[in-house]
């Protein structure tokens, strides 16, 4: 059964594809002498959305089943994280541990 995270991801990707294709259509009509009708622009946007939806359906079986992405999830690397030194104006920075940023 498809779970909510997959649906949210898939809908976001399909909407982004449709809106991106519509934006490209509007830009192309505005700056080039193309003679495209409005329904052709909608058809192109719909086709982009369909391709995105098919890709999301295929991705469910290839990668993470809760994601519409073909890429595998990237695990955070603890060694690459930059420690955050939290200092307020009333504290002495020398009281903080250099590595963890904790008192």
C-alpha positions as CSV (number, residue, x, y, z in Angstrom):
1,X,0.0,0.0,0.0
2,X,1.3,3.5,-0.9
3,X,1.9,5.6,2.2
4,X,1.4,9.3,2.7
5,X,5.1,10.3,2.4
6,X,5.2,8.8,-1.1
7,X,2.0,10.6,-2.2
8,X,3.2,13.9,-0.9
9,X,6.6,13.5,-2.7
10,X,4.9,12.3,-5.9
11,X,2.3,15.1,-6.0
12,X,5.0,17.7,-5.3
13,X,7.1,16.4,-8.2
14,X,4.2,16.2,-10.6
15,X,3.0,19.7,-9.8
16,X,6.6,21.1,-10.1
17,X,6.9,19.5,-13.5
18,X,3.5,20.8,-14.7
19,X,4.2,24.3,-13.5
20,X,7.7,24.3,-14.9
21,X,6.4,23.2,-18.3
22,X,3.7,25.9,-18.2
23,X,6.3,28.5,-17.3
24,X,8.5,27.3,-20.2
25,X,5.5,27.5,-22.6
26,X,4.6,31.0,-21.5
27,X,8.3,32.2,-21.8
28,X,8.6,30.6,-25.2
29,X,5.4,32.2,-26.5
30,X,6.4,35.6,-25.1
31,X,10.0,35.7,-26.5
32,X,9.8,33.7,-29.7
33,X,7.6,33.9,-32.8
34,X,6.1,30.4,-31.9
35,X,2.5,30.0,-32.9
36,X,1.3,27.7,-30.1
37,X,-2.3,27.7,-28.9
38,X,-3.1,27.7,-25.2
39,X,-4.4,24.1,-25.3
40,X,-1.1,23.0,-26.8
41,X,0.7,24.5,-23.8
42,X,-1.7,22.7,-21.4
43,X,-1.1,19.5,-23.4
44,X,2.7,19.9,-23.1
45,X,2.4,20.6,-19.3
46,X,0.1,17.6,-18.9
47,X,2.6,15.4,-20.7
48,X,5.4,16.6,-18.4
49,X,3.2,15.8,-15.4
50,X,2.4,12.3,-16.8
51,X,6.1,11.6,-17.4
52,X,6.8,12.7,-13.8
53,X,4.1,10.5,-12.4
54,X,5.3,7.5,-14.3
55,X,8.8,8.1,-13.1
56,X,7.6,8.4,-9.5
57,X,5.7,5.0,-9.9
58,X,8.8,3.3,-11.2
59,X,11.0,4.9,-8.5
60,X,8.8,3.3,-5.8
61,X,10.0,-0.1,-6.9
62,X,13.6,0.8,-7.4
63,X,14.5,3.0,-4.5
64,X,12.9,3.9,-1.2
65,X,9.2,2.8,-1.2
66,X,8.3,6.0,0.7
67,X,9.9,8.3,-1.9
68,X,9.1,9.2,-5.5
69,X,12.8,9.7,-6.1
70,X,15.1,7.3,-8.1
71,X,18.0,8.4,-6.0
72,X,18.8,6.5,-2.8
73,X,18.6,8.5,0.4
74,X,21.8,10.1,1.6
75,X,22.6,9.4,5.2
76,X,24.1,12.3,7.0
77,X,27.8,12.0,7.8
78,X,28.6,13.0,11.4
79,X,32.2,13.8,10.5
80,X,31.1,16.5,8.0
81,X,28.9,18.4,10.4
82,X,30.2,21.8,11.6
83,X,29.9,22.2,15.3
84,X,27.7,25.2,16.3
85,X,29.0,27.4,19.1
86,X,26.0,28.9,20.8
87,X,27.0,32.0,22.7
88,X,24.7,34.6,24.0
89,X,25.9,38.1,24.9
90,X,25.9,37.4,28.7
91,X,28.2,34.3,28.6
92,X,31.9,33.9,28.4
93,X,33.0,32.0,25.2
94,X,35.9,30.4,27.1
95,X,33.3,28.4,29.2
96,X,32.2,26.4,26.1
97,X,33.8,23.2,25.0
98,X,35.5,23.7,21.6
99,X,34.3,20.5,20.0
100,X,30.7,20.2,21.0
101,X,29.7,23.8,21.7
102,X,28.3,22.8,25.0
103,X,29.0,24.3,28.4
